[in-house]
């Protein structure tokens, strides 16, 4: 149902052309951020890796790396004899100034950048067809790992949602008692201020006004709707951002109930509900 943003997969491979290892690691992130590390001779494949990863992953910081152990494409090597001669002369001049009899050797000269220039006659399509099946298998393994992580997180989220729902049931049970308490307190207030008597109709009007202002039935109904929406969104595997926004709306309703509350059991239930929502939101930050 849920897919975690944290995951890991590594796969070693060997084909007729190339051998090496691919690896994917991911972390929590608000958006999709893909970082690709390739050896220089395969840098031209970065857009292809970028596209393949972005098609399978919606959110998170993704670190992908490819390490090459062997690469069996022909290499064209071209010596720069002018550079070699210049380097030889410079090294010989240094040796002479230091009164050294040792002459520069070939391996020393060849170690300088630019003396030997090489490139591979790379056929991008052929190499990509060799790499793509490995990448697809790696992404499948990576996604399976994220789903297992997400399943465990989802279990925790719904446990907290059940705790929230049970506390909402406590509030629902006390809602009518709150209404009766409001009526009782208003009548006592009228009796205190108007001991010689008062118009019963005026009392009923004031009770109606206070019930409209302080009753929590509407908040309970909206919380019921939000809970149903949460389960629907989670079942449809929609982005966790929507669930987080829904939790914010649920938190507002809980705060409103708290501002109207006059009963201790409801106060305790509100504390539990707010704690459950905070735990849910914390775990949703790890969901894609």
BAZA-76451 format. One line per field, with one value per atom (N, C-alpha, C): residue number from 0; residue in one letter; chain; atom name; x, y, z. Coordinates in steps of 0.05 Angstrom, whole numbers. Example, Ala and Ser with C-alpha at 12.3 -4.5 7.8 and 13.67 -1.06 7.14 Angstrom:
<atoms>
seq	0|0|0|1|1|1
type	A|A|A|S|S|S
mol	A|A|A|A|A|A
atom	N|CA|C|N|CA|C
xx	264|246|264|257|273|258
yy	-114|-90|-66|-45|-21|1
zz	156|156|156|142|143|157
</atoms>
This chain:
<atoms>
seq	0|0|0|1|1|1|2|2|2|3|3|3|4|4|4|5|5|5|6|6|6|7|7|7|8|8|8|9|9|9|10|10|10|11|11|11|12|12|12|13|13|13|14|14|14|15|15|15|16|16|16|17|17|17|18|18|18|19|19|19|20|20|20|21|21|21|22|22|22|23|23|23|24|24|24|25|25|25|26|26|26|27|27|27|28|28|28|29|29|29|30|30|30|31|31|31|32|32|32|33|33|33|34|34|34|35|35|35|36|36|36|37|37|37|38|38|38|39|39|39|40|40|40|41|41|41|42|42|42|43|43|43|44|44|44|45|45|45|46|46|46|47|47|47|48|48|48|49|49|49|50|50|50|51|51|51|52|52|52|53|53|53|54|54|54|55|55|55|56|56|56|57|57|57|58|58|58|59|59|59|60|60|60|61|61|61|62|62|62|63|63|63|64|64|64|65|65|65|66|66|66|67|67|67|68|68|68|69|69|69|70|70|70|71|71|71|72|72|72|73|73|73|74|74|74|75|75|75|76|76|76|77|77|77|78|78|78|79|79|79|80|80|80|81|81|81|82|82|82|83|83|83|84|84|84|85|85|85|86|86|86|87|87|87|88|88|88|89|89|89|90|90|90|91|91|91|92|92|92|93|93|93|94|94|94|95|95|95|96|96|96|97|97|97|98|98|98|99|99|99|100|100|100|101|101|101|102|102|102|103|103|103|104|104|104|105|105|105|106|106|106|107|107|107|108|108|108|109|109|109|110|110|110|111|111|111|112|112|112|113|113|113|114|114|114|115|115|115|116|116|116|117|117|117|118|118|118|119|119|119|120|120|120|121|121|121|122|122|122|123|123|123|124|124|124|125|125|125|126|126|126|127|127|127|128|128|128|129|129|129|130|130|130|131|131|131|132|132|132|133|133|133|134|134|134|135|135|135|136|136|136|137|137|137|138|138|138|139|139|139|140|140|140|141|141|141|142|142|142|143|143|143|144|144|144|145|145|145|146|146|146|147|147|147|148|148|148|149|149|149|150|150|150|151|151|151|152|152|152|153|153|153|154|154|154|155|155|155|156|156|156|157|157|157|158|158|158|159|159|159|160|160|160|161|161|161|162|162|162|163|163|163|164|164|164|165|165|165|166|166|166|167|167|167|168|168|168|169|169|169|170|170|170|171|171|171|172|172|172|173|173|173|174|174|174|175|175|175|176|176|176|177|177|177|178|178|178|179|179|179|180|180|180|181|181|181|182|182|182|183|183|183|184|184|184|185|185|185|186|186|186|187|187|187|188|188|188|189|189|189|190|190|190|191|191|191|192|192|192|193|193|193|194|194|194|195|195|195|196|196|196|197|197|197|198|198|198|199|199|199|200|200|200|201|201|201|202|202|202|203|203|203|204|204|204|205|205|205|206|206|206|207|207|207|208|208|208|209|209|209|210|210|210|211|211|211|212|212|212|213|213|213|214|214|214|215|215|215|216|216|216|217|217|217|218|218|218|219|219|219|220|220|220|221|221|221|222|222|222|223|223|223|224|224|224|225|225|225|226|226|226|227|227|227|228|228|228|229|229|229|230|230|230|231|231|231|232|232|232|233|233|233|234|234|234|235|235|235|236|236|236|237|237|237|238|238|238|239|239|239|240|240|240|241|241|241|242|242|242|243|243|243|244|244|244|245|245|245|246|246|246|247|247|247|248|248|248|249|249|249|250|250|250|251|251|251|252|252|252|253|253|253|254|254|254|255|255|255|256|256|256|257|257|257|258|258|258|259|259|259|260|260|260|261|261|261|262|262|262|263|263|263|264|264|264|265|265|265|266|266|266|267|267|267|268|268|268|269|269|269|270|270|270|271|271|271|272|272|272|273|273|273|274|274|274|275|275|275|276|276|276|277|277|277|278|278|278|279|279|279|280|280|280|281|281|281|282|282|282|283|283|283|284|284|284|285|285|285|286|286|286|287|287|287
type	X|X|X|X|X|X|X|X|X|X|X|X|X|X|X|X|X|X|X|X|X|X|X|X|X|X|X|X|X|X|X|X|X|X|X|X|X|X|X|X|X|X|X|X|X|X|X|X|X|X|X|X|X|X|X|X|X|X|X|X|X|X|X|X|X|X|X|X|X|X|X|X|X|X|X|X|X|X|X|X|X|X|X|X|X|X|X|X|X|X|X|X|X|X|X|X|X|X|X|X|X|X|X|X|X|X|X|X|X|X|X|X|X|X|X|X|X|X|X|X|X|X|X|X|X|X|X|X|X|X|X|X|X|X|X|X|X|X|X|X|X|X|X|X|X|X|X|X|X|X|X|X|X|X|X|X|X|X|X|X|X|X|X|X|X|X|X|X|X|X|X|X|X|X|X|X|X|X|X|X|X|X|X|X|X|X|X|X|X|X|X|X|X|X|X|X|X|X|X|X|X|X|X|X|X|X|X|X|X|X|X|X|X|X|X|X|X|X|X|X|X|X|X|X|X|X|X|X|X|X|X|X|X|X|X|X|X|X|X|X|X|X|X|X|X|X|X|X|X|X|X|X|X|X|X|X|X|X|X|X|X|X|X|X|X|X|X|X|X|X|X|X|X|X|X|X|X|X|X|X|X|X|X|X|X|X|X|X|X|X|X|X|X|X|X|X|X|X|X|X|X|X|X|X|X|X|X|X|X|X|X|X|X|X|X|X|X|X|X|X|X|X|X|X|X|X|X|X|X|X|X|X|X|X|X|X|X|X|X|X|X|X|X|X|X|X|X|X|X|X|X|X|X|X|X|X|X|X|X|X|X|X|X|X|X|X|X|X|X|X|X|X|X|X|X|X|X|X|X|X|X|X|X|X|X|X|X|X|X|X|X|X|X|X|X|X|X|X|X|X|X|X|X|X|X|X|X|X|X|X|X|X|X|X|X|X|X|X|X|X|X|X|X|X|X|X|X|X|X|X|X|X|X|X|X|X|X|X|X|X|X|X|X|X|X|X|X|X|X|X|X|X|X|X|X|X|X|X|X|X|X|X|X|X|X|X|X|X|X|X|X|X|X|X|X|X|X|X|X|X|X|X|X|X|X|X|X|X|X|X|X|X|X|X|X|X|X|X|X|X|X|X|X|X|X|X|X|X|X|X|X|X|X|X|X|X|X|X|X|X|X|X|X|X|X|X|X|X|X|X|X|X|X|X|X|X|X|X|X|X|X|X|X|X|X|X|X|X|X|X|X|X|X|X|X|X|X|X|X|X|X|X|X|X|X|X|X|X|X|X|X|X|X|X|X|X|X|X|X|X|X|X|X|X|X|X|X|X|X|X|X|X|X|X|X|X|X|X|X|X|X|X|X|X|X|X|X|X|X|X|X|X|X|X|X|X|X|X|X|X|X|X|X|X|X|X|X|X|X|X|X|X|X|X|X|X|X|X|X|X|X|X|X|X|X|X|X|X|X|X|X|X|X|X|X|X|X|X|X|X|X|X|X|X|X|X|X|X|X|X|X|X|X|X|X|X|X|X|X|X|X|X|X|X|X|X|X|X|X|X|X|X|X|X|X|X|X|X|X|X|X|X|X|X|X|X|X|X|X|X|X|X|X|X|X|X|X|X|X|X|X|X|X|X|X|X|X|X|X|X|X|X|X|X|X|X|X|X|X|X|X|X|X|X|X|X|X|X|X|X|X|X|X|X|X|X|X|X|X|X|X|X|X|X|X|X|X|X|X|X|X|X|X|X|X|X|X|X|X|X|X|X|X|X|X|X|X|X|X|X|X|X|X|X|X|X|X|X|X|X|X|X|X|X|X|X|X|X|X|X|X|X|X|X|X|X|X|X|X|X|X|X|X|X|X|X|X|X|X|X|X|X|X|X|X|X|X|X|X|X|X|X|X|X|X|X|X|X|X|X|X|X|X|X|X|X|X|X|X|X|X|X|X|X
mol	A|A|A|A|A|A|A|A|A|A|A|A|A|A|A|A|A|A|A|A|A|A|A|A|A|A|A|A|A|A|A|A|A|A|A|A|A|A|A|A|A|A|A|A|A|A|A|A|A|A|A|A|A|A|A|A|A|A|A|A|A|A|A|A|A|A|A|A|A|A|A|A|A|A|A|A|A|A|A|A|A|A|A|A|A|A|A|A|A|A|A|A|A|A|A|A|A|A|A|A|A|A|A|A|A|A|A|A|A|A|A|A|A|A|A|A|A|A|A|A|A|A|A|A|A|A|A|A|A|A|A|A|A|A|A|A|A|A|A|A|A|A|A|A|A|A|A|A|A|A|A|A|A|A|A|A|A|A|A|A|A|A|A|A|A|A|A|A|A|A|A|A|A|A|A|A|A|A|A|A|A|A|A|A|A|A|A|A|A|A|A|A|A|A|A|A|A|A|A|A|A|A|A|A|A|A|A|A|A|A|A|A|A|A|A|A|A|A|A|A|A|A|A|A|A|A|A|A|A|A|A|A|A|A|A|A|A|A|A|A|A|A|A|A|A|A|A|A|A|A|A|A|A|A|A|A|A|A|A|A|A|A|A|A|A|A|A|A|A|A|A|A|A|A|A|A|A|A|A|A|A|A|A|A|A|A|A|A|A|A|A|A|A|A|A|A|A|A|A|A|A|A|A|A|A|A|A|A|A|A|A|A|A|A|A|A|A|A|A|A|A|A|A|A|A|A|A|A|A|A|A|A|A|A|A|A|A|A|A|A|A|A|A|A|A|A|A|A|A|A|A|A|A|A|A|A|A|A|A|A|A|A|A|A|A|A|A|A|A|A|A|A|A|A|A|A|A|A|A|A|A|A|A|A|A|A|A|A|A|A|A|A|A|A|A|A|A|A|A|A|A|A|A|A|A|A|A|A|A|A|A|A|A|A|A|A|A|A|A|A|A|A|A|A|A|A|A|A|A|A|A|A|A|A|A|A|A|A|A|A|A|A|A|A|A|A|A|A|A|A|A|A|A|A|A|A|A|A|A|A|A|A|A|A|A|A|A|A|A|A|A|A|A|A|A|A|A|A|A|A|A|A|A|A|A|A|A|A|A|A|A|A|A|A|A|A|A|A|A|A|A|A|A|A|A|A|A|A|A|A|A|A|A|A|A|A|A|A|A|A|A|A|A|A|A|A|A|A|A|A|A|A|A|A|A|A|A|A|A|A|A|A|A|A|A|A|A|A|A|A|A|A|A|A|A|A|A|A|A|A|A|A|A|A|A|A|A|A|A|A|A|A|A|A|A|A|A|A|A|A|A|A|A|A|A|A|A|A|A|A|A|A|A|A|A|A|A|A|A|A|A|A|A|A|A|A|A|A|A|A|A|A|A|A|A|A|A|A|A|A|A|A|A|A|A|A|A|A|A|A|A|A|A|A|A|A|A|A|A|A|A|A|A|A|A|A|A|A|A|A|A|A|A|A|A|A|A|A|A|A|A|A|A|A|A|A|A|A|A|A|A|A|A|A|A|A|A|A|A|A|A|A|A|A|A|A|A|A|A|A|A|A|A|A|A|A|A|A|A|A|A|A|A|A|A|A|A|A|A|A|A|A|A|A|A|A|A|A|A|A|A|A|A|A|A|A|A|A|A|A|A|A|A|A|A|A|A|A|A|A|A|A|A|A|A|A|A|A|A|A|A|A|A|A|A|A|A|A|A|A|A|A|A|A|A|A|A|A|A|A|A|A|A|A|A|A|A|A|A|A|A|A|A|A|A|A|A|A|A|A|A|A|A|A|A|A|A|A|A|A|A|A|A|A|A|A|A|A|A|A|A|A|A|A|A|A|A|A|A|A|A|A|A|A|A|A|A|A|A|A|A|A|A|A|A|A|A|A|A|A|A|A|A|A|A|A|A|A|A|A|A|A|A|A|A|A|A|A|A|A|A|A|A|A
atom	N|CA|C|N|CA|C|N|CA|C|N|CA|C|N|CA|C|N|CA|C|N|CA|C|N|CA|C|N|CA|C|N|CA|C|N|CA|C|N|CA|C|N|CA|C|N|CA|C|N|CA|C|N|CA|C|N|CA|C|N|CA|C|N|CA|C|N|CA|C|N|CA|C|N|CA|C|N|CA|C|N|CA|C|N|CA|C|N|CA|C|N|CA|C|N|CA|C|N|CA|C|N|CA|C|N|CA|C|N|CA|C|N|CA|C|N|CA|C|N|CA|C|N|CA|C|N|CA|C|N|CA|C|N|CA|C|N|CA|C|N|CA|C|N|CA|C|N|CA|C|N|CA|C|N|CA|C|N|CA|C|N|CA|C|N|CA|C|N|CA|C|N|CA|C|N|CA|C|N|CA|C|N|CA|C|N|CA|C|N|CA|C|N|CA|C|N|CA|C|N|CA|C|N|CA|C|N|CA|C|N|CA|C|N|CA|C|N|CA|C|N|CA|C|N|CA|C|N|CA|C|N|CA|C|N|CA|C|N|CA|C|N|CA|C|N|CA|C|N|CA|C|N|CA|C|N|CA|C|N|CA|C|N|CA|C|N|CA|C|N|CA|C|N|CA|C|N|CA|C|N|CA|C|N|CA|C|N|CA|C|N|CA|C|N|CA|C|N|CA|C|N|CA|C|N|CA|C|N|CA|C|N|CA|C|N|CA|C|N|CA|C|N|CA|C|N|CA|C|N|CA|C|N|CA|C|N|CA|C|N|CA|C|N|CA|C|N|CA|C|N|CA|C|N|CA|C|N|CA|C|N|CA|C|N|CA|C|N|CA|C|N|CA|C|N|CA|C|N|CA|C|N|CA|C|N|CA|C|N|CA|C|N|CA|C|N|CA|C|N|CA|C|N|CA|C|N|CA|C|N|CA|C|N|CA|C|N|CA|C|N|CA|C|N|CA|C|N|CA|C|N|CA|C|N|CA|C|N|CA|C|N|CA|C|N|CA|C|N|CA|C|N|CA|C|N|CA|C|N|CA|C|N|CA|C|N|CA|C|N|CA|C|N|CA|C|N|CA|C|N|CA|C|N|CA|C|N|CA|C|N|CA|C|N|CA|C|N|CA|C|N|CA|C|N|CA|C|N|CA|C|N|CA|C|N|CA|C|N|CA|C|N|CA|C|N|CA|C|N|CA|C|N|CA|C|N|CA|C|N|CA|C|N|CA|C|N|CA|C|N|CA|C|N|CA|C|N|CA|C|N|CA|C|N|CA|C|N|CA|C|N|CA|C|N|CA|C|N|CA|C|N|CA|C|N|CA|C|N|CA|C|N|CA|C|N|CA|C|N|CA|C|N|CA|C|N|CA|C|N|CA|C|N|CA|C|N|CA|C|N|CA|C|N|CA|C|N|CA|C|N|CA|C|N|CA|C|N|CA|C|N|CA|C|N|CA|C|N|CA|C|N|CA|C|N|CA|C|N|CA|C|N|CA|C|N|CA|C|N|CA|C|N|CA|C|N|CA|C|N|CA|C|N|CA|C|N|CA|C|N|CA|C|N|CA|C|N|CA|C|N|CA|C|N|CA|C|N|CA|C|N|CA|C|N|CA|C|N|CA|C|N|CA|C|N|CA|C|N|CA|C|N|CA|C|N|CA|C|N|CA|C|N|CA|C|N|CA|C|N|CA|C|N|CA|C|N|CA|C|N|CA|C|N|CA|C|N|CA|C|N|CA|C|N|CA|C|N|CA|C|N|CA|C|N|CA|C|N|CA|C|N|CA|C|N|CA|C|N|CA|C|N|CA|C|N|CA|C|N|CA|C|N|CA|C|N|CA|C|N|CA|C|N|CA|C|N|CA|C|N|CA|C|N|CA|C|N|CA|C|N|CA|C|N|CA|C|N|CA|C|N|CA|C|N|CA|C|N|CA|C|N|CA|C|N|CA|C|N|CA|C|N|CA|C|N|CA|C|N|CA|C|N|CA|C|N|CA|C|N|CA|C|N|CA|C|N|CA|C|N|CA|C|N|CA|C|N|CA|C|N|CA|C|N|CA|C|N|CA|C|N|CA|C|N|CA|C|N|CA|C|N|CA|C|N|CA|C|N|CA|C|N|CA|C|N|CA|C|N|CA|C|N|CA|C|N|CA|C|N|CA|C|N|CA|C|N|CA|C|N|CA|C|N|CA|C|N|CA|C|N|CA|C|N|CA|C|N|CA|C|N|CA|C|N|CA|C|N|CA|C|N|CA|C|N|CA|C
xx	17|0|17|38|56|83|97|125|143|164|183|201|210|229|258|262|289|291|313|316|345|352|379|378|395|398|425|438|464|465|476|477|503|518|542|534|548|541|565|562|583|570|576|566|590|584|606|622|609|622|633|618|625|619|635|630|634|618|620|598|589|568|552|526|507|496|490|480|461|439|419|415|417|410|391|372|353|348|341|336|310|301|277|284|265|268|240|237|210|203|224|220|237|236|254|280|302|328|347|356|372|400|419|448|460|474|485|515|528|558|566|580|588|618|632|659|660|682|684|677|685|680|651|634|605|588|600|586|563|566|545|518|519|494|478|488|474|445|438|410|392|403|388|382|403|399|379|382|364|335|330|303|292|308|298|291|307|302|278|275|253|226|226|202|192|209|202|200|210|211|198|180|166|179|191|200|224|242|264|291|312|338|351|357|367|396|412|441|446|452|458|487|500|528|533|551|560|591|601|630|637|658|666|691|690|714|729|714|727|709|722|707|721|709|723|717|717|714|742|747|774|782|807|817|836|832|849|869|895|915|932|935|950|971|997|1018|1022|1028|1035|1065|1079|1108|1120|1107|1117|1117|1095|1094|1115|1118|1138|1166|1173|1200|1204|1183|1185|1189|1174|1177|1204|1214|1240|1262|1260|1280|1279|1255|1252|1264|1258|1268|1299|1309|1338|1351|1339|1350|1351|1329|1328|1350|1354|1375|1402|1406|1433|1438|1418|1422|1428|1418|1422|1447|1461|1485|1479|1456|1448|1455|1464|1471|1448|1427|1404|1388|1380|1364|1335|1317|1288|1282|1265|1258|1230|1222|1197|1173|1173|1150|1146|1168|1165|1152|1161|1150|1120|1114|1087|1067|1077|1059|1048|1059|1049|1024|1005|980|986|971|973|993|1011|1031|1017|999|984|954|942|913|898|877|862|833|818|789|779|754|742|722|721|701|675|660|637|612|597|570|551|539|521|498|485|462|469|492|500|505|520|527|502|484|460|442|441|425|438|464|478|472|470|466|437|419|390|378|382|370|380|405|417|403|401|388|359|344|316|314|331|331|338|357|365|342|328|306|284|278|258|265|291|300|298|305|304|275|257|229|217|225|216|225|250|260|244|238|222|194|182|155|155|176|177|179|196|199|172|159|134|112|112|92|94|119|124|115|122|113|83|71|42|28|39|28|28|50|52|32|30|12|-17|-26|-54|-58|-37|-40|-46|-32|-37|-64|-72|-99|-121|-117|-136|-138|-115|-114|-130|-126|-141|-171|-178|-207|-220|-205|-216|-220|-202|-206|-229|-233|-256|-282|-282|-306|-311|-290|-293|-306|-297|-308|-337|-343|-371|-389|-380|-396|-402|-383|-386|-400|-405|-416|-443|-460|-487|-485|-466|-463|-454|-437|-429|-452|-470|-494|-511|-515|-531|-518|-492|-477|-480|-479|-483|-511|-531|-558|-560|-548|-549|-535|-512|-496|-511|-524|-539|-563|-577|-600|-590|-568|-557|-549|-539|-531|-555|-576|-601|-613|-612|-623|-607|-581|-564|-569|-571|-574|-602|-622|-650|-665|-659|-672|-702|-713|-742|-757|-743|-756|-748|-752|-745|-763|-762|-777|-764|-779|-768|-760|-776|-770|-743|-737|-711|-688|-693|-672|-668|-689|-687|-672|-677|-663|-633|-626|-598|-585|-599|-589|-583|-602|-598|-574|-570|-547|-521|-520|-495|-490|-511|-507|-496|-506|-495|-466|-458|-431|-412|-422|-404|-407|-428|-431|-408|-401|-378|-387|-413|-423|-412|-410|-399|-370|-354|-326|-323|-340|-340|-347|-367|-375|-352|-339|-316|-293|-288|-267|-273|-299|-307|-301|-308|-303|-273|-257|-228|-216|-225|-215|-222|-246|-254|-236|-231|-215|-186|-176|-149|-146|-164|-163|-166|-182|-186|-160|-148|-124|-101|-99|-78|-81|-106|-112|-105|-109|-104|-74|-58|-29|-23|-38|-34|-11|1|25|20|40|37|32|40|35|5|-12|-41|-50|-38|-45|-35|-12|-2|-21|-30|-48|-74|-83|-108|-104|-80|-74|-75|-66|-67|-96|-113|-142|-154|-146|-156|-147|-122|-111|-126|-135|-150|-177|-190|-216|-212|-190|-185|-180|-165|-160|-187|-205|-231|-247|-246|-260|-248|-222|-208|-216|-220|-227|-256|-273|-300|-304|-285|-288|-291|-308|-312|-311|-302|-302|-273|-265|-238|-233|-252|-247|-242|-255|-251|-223|-214|-187|-166|-169|-150|-151|-174|-177|-163|-166|-154|-123|-112|-83|-74|-88|-81|-84|-105|-109|-87|-79|-58|-31|-26|-2|-2|-25|-27|-23|-35|-31|-2|11|39|57|51|65|60|35|28|43|43|56|87|98|127|133|117|122|115|96|89|113|130|154|173|169|186|172|148|132|133|135|137|112
yy	-24|0|25|26|48|40|60|56|75|64|81|97|120|135|125|110|100|71|66|39|35|11|4|-21|-21|-44|-43|-66|-67|-93|-90|-114|-113|-135|-139|-152|-146|-157|-161|-178|-183|-190|-175|-180|-184|-189|-192|-166|-143|-117|-106|-108|-93|-109|-105|-118|-97|-99|-79|-83|-61|-62|-36|-39|-16|-15|9|12|36|32|54|56|81|87|111|111|134|142|168|181|198|207|224|251|260|286|296|322|333|328|329|326|303|298|278|291|281|291|268|265|242|251|238|243|218|221|198|201|179|178|156|164|146|150|129|132|149|163|182|170|145|133|127|129|123|148|171|195|202|193|199|185|166|151|164|185|197|204|217|223|197|175|151|139|140|131|149|175|195|189|184|179|153|132|106|108|122|124|142|164|183|170|151|137|118|109|89|100|124|135|163|168|194|215|206|225|214|231|222|231|231|236|210|207|182|185|166|165|139|143|120|121|97|96|71|74|51|50|27|23|1|7|-11|-26|-53|-70|-76|-80|-85|-75|-66|-54|-63|-81|-94|-81|-55|-41|-33|-34|-27|2|5|31|42|66|79|97|91|106|122|148|166|180|176|190|219|236|264|266|261|261|288|309|336|341|333|337|320|295|277|288|299|311|335|351|375|367|346|336|324|308|296|318|339|360|375|379|393|377|351|333|331|329|327|353|375|401|403|393|392|374|350|332|344|358|370|392|408|429|418|394|381|362|363|346|317|308|280|267|243|228|212|208|193|207|192|203|197|215|209|183|166|141|143|123|124|124|108|107|133|147|173|193|193|212|206|180|172|178|182|188|216|233|261|262|279|282|293|282|291|277|262|247|225|211|190|197|200|206|181|174|150|155|141|140|113|108|82|87|69|71|59|77|67|69|47|46|48|72|77|57|52|34|6|-4|-31|-33|-14|-14|-11|7|11|-14|-28|-53|-74|-71|-88|-80|-54|-43|-43|-39|-34|-57|-83|-105|-105|-99|-98|-76|-52|-30|-36|-48|-55|-74|-94|-113|-99|-81|-66|-49|-35|-18|-35|-59|-77|-85|-92|-100|-77|-53|-29|-23|-25|-19|-40|-65|-85|-79|-70|-63|-39|-19|4|-4|-24|-33|-47|-63|-77|-57|-37|-16|-1|5|19|4|-23|-39|-38|-39|-37|-9|11|38|41|29|31|17|-5|-18|0|15|34|57|67|89|82|58|50|43|35|30|57|78|105|115|109|117|104|79|65|78|86|100|126|141|166|160|139|132|125|110|101|126|146|170|187|186|200|188|162|148|158|163|173|201|217|244|243|225|221|214|196|187|210|229|251|276|276|299|307|287|294|303|293|302|331|338|366|384|376|392|395|373|374|392|391|407|437|443|471|481|464|472|476|457|459|484|490|513|539|540|564|568|546|549|558|547|555|584|593|621|640|632|647|648|625|625|643|644|660|690|698|726|736|718|726|708|711|694|697|720|724|712|699|687|699|685|694|680|691|680|654|632|606|607|621|623|636|657|671|652|635|615|596|586|567|579|605|619|620|627|629|601|580|553|546|553|547|561|586|601|588|581|569|541|526|500|502|521|526|534|549|559|538|521|503|473|466|437|428|402|392|371|370|349|354|379|384|375|381|373|343|329|300|289|301|292|296|319|324|305|299|280|252|244|219|219|241|244|243|256|257|229|214|187|169|171|156|163|189|199|189|188|179|150|133|105|102|118|117|125|147|157|137|125|106|81|72|48|53|77|84|91|88|93|121|141|168|180|202|213|219|214|217|247|265|294|298|285|288|279|257|247|266|278|298|322|332|354|347|322|313|312|304|304|332|351|379|388|380|387|373|348|334|347|356|370|396|410|435|428|406|399|391|377|369|394|413|438|453|453|466|453|426|411|418|420|428|455|474|501|502|483|482|464|447|426|436|422|428|403|380|355|343|333|322|297|278|255|264|285|295|308|321|333|312|290|267|255|253|241|259|286|305|302|299|296|271|249|224|228|242|245|262|283|301|286|269|253|233|220|201|214|238|252|260|269|276|252|229|205|197|200|193|211|237|256|251|244|238|214|194|170|175|192|199|213|225|238|218|193|172|157|166|153|169|154|168|183
zz	0|0|0|17|19|7|-3|-13|2|14|29|10|20|4|9|30|35|24|11|-1|-10|-16|-25|-43|-63|-80|-94|-97|-110|-127|-150|-168|-184|-182|-198|-224|-246|-272|-289|-309|-328|-355|-376|-402|-421|-446|-466|-469|-462|-467|-441|-420|-396|-371|-350|-324|-302|-282|-260|-240|-228|-207|-208|-205|-203|-175|-165|-138|-137|-122|-117|-87|-77|-49|-50|-31|-31|-2|0|26|24|47|47|34|18|6|-3|-3|-9|-39|-56|-85|-95|-121|-133|-140|-129|-134|-140|-165|-174|-178|-165|-169|-181|-204|-218|-219|-212|-213|-233|-254|-275|-281|-290|-298|-324|-328|-351|-378|-383|-409|-414|-393|-396|-389|-388|-380|-400|-425|-444|-438|-420|-413|-391|-380|-357|-362|-385|-391|-392|-402|-403|-375|-358|-331|-316|-321|-308|-316|-341|-350|-339|-339|-329|-299|-283|-255|-249|-264|-259|-267|-285|-293|-272|-254|-234|-206|-201|-174|-174|-155|-155|-136|-114|-94|-78|-69|-53|-65|-49|-59|-68|-93|-104|-112|-102|-109|-125|-150|-168|-176|-175|-183|-200|-219|-235|-234|-226|-225|-245|-261|-283|-274|-277|-272|-298|-319|-345|-367|-389|-411|-437|-451|-474|-501|-502|-527|-537|-563|-574|-567|-561|-553|-575|-584|-603|-587|-589|-575|-595|-590|-608|-591|-598|-583|-593|-575|-582|-579|-602|-601|-595|-604|-598|-568|-555|-526|-512|-522|-510|-512|-536|-539|-521|-518|-501|-472|-464|-436|-432|-451|-449|-445|-463|-461|-435|-425|-399|-376|-376|-355|-357|-381|-385|-375|-380|-372|-341|-328|-299|-288|-300|-291|-294|-317|-321|-300|-294|-274|-246|-241|-216|-216|-239|-243|-239|-250|-249|-276|-275|-299|-310|-293|-302|-324|-344|-366|-362|-371|-369|-384|-372|-385|-397|-412|-428|-409|-388|-371|-356|-350|-337|-356|-381|-401|-406|-409|-415|-393|-368|-346|-346|-363|-364|-381|-372|-387|-415|-434|-462|-479|-467|-483|-498|-484|-497|-496|-519|-521|-531|-516|-525|-523|-539|-538|-547|-540|-548|-570|-588|-610|-599|-585|-570|-586|-588|-600|-577|-573|-550|-549|-572|-572|-563|-572|-565|-535|-525|-496|-479|-487|-472|-471|-493|-493|-475|-470|-451|-422|-417|-390|-381|-400|-393|-377|-385|-369|-340|-337|-310|-294|-306|-293|-285|-304|-298|-275|-274|-252|-226|-227|-203|-193|-210|-203|-190|-202|-191|-162|-158|-132|-112|-121|-105|-97|-116|-110|-91|-93|-75|-46|-44|-18|-6|-23|-13|-6|-20|-13|13|19|45|67|63|83|87|64|65|78|75|88|118|128|157|167|152|160|159|139|137|160|170|194|218|221|244|240|216|210|217|208|213|242|256|285|299|291|302|293|269|260|276|283|300|328|338|364|362|340|335|334|320|316|343|359|385|403|402|418|407|381|369|380|383|394|423|438|465|464|446|443|434|416|406|429|446|469|489|490|509|497|471|457|468|472|483|512|527|555|555|536|534|529|511|505|530|545|569|590|592|611|605|579|570|579|575|582|613|628|657|667|656|665|659|635|628|647|653|672|699|708|734|734|711|709|709|696|696|724|737|765|783|779|796|791|765|759|761|757|758|778|803|824|825|816|818|794|776|754|727|706|679|659|635|612|603|605|596|566|551|522|517|534|532|538|558|565|542|530|508|484|479|457|463|487|495|493|502|500|471|453|425|413|421|411|421|446|457|446|440|428|400|385|358|360|380|382|393|412|427|420|406|400|382|384|368|348|342|324|295|287|260|258|279|278|278|293|292|265|252|225|205|207|188|193|219|225|213|215|203|173|160|131|125|141|137|140|160|164|140|130|106|82|79|57|60|84|89|79|87|79|49|36|7|-7|1|-11|-8|16|22|4|1|-15|-45|-54|-82|-87|-66|-68|-80|-71|-80|-63|-72|-58|-29|-13|16|24|6|11|16|1|5|32|41|68|89|85|104|106|83|82|97|93|107|137|146|174|186|170|179|184|165|168|192|197|220|246|246|269|275|254|259|272|263|275|305|310|338|355|344|359|365|345|349|371|371|392|419|420|445|455|437|445|456|448|457|482|487|506|535|551|579|596|584|598|599|622|625|607|605|587|558|549|522|520|541|541|538|553|551|523|511|484|464|467|448|449|472|475|460|463|449|419|410|381|369|382|372|371|391|391|368|363|342|315|311|285|281|302|300|292|304|296|267|259|231|212|217|200|199|221|222|204|205|188|159|153|126|111|127|114|102|108|96|74|67|47|21|-2|-28|-34
</atoms>
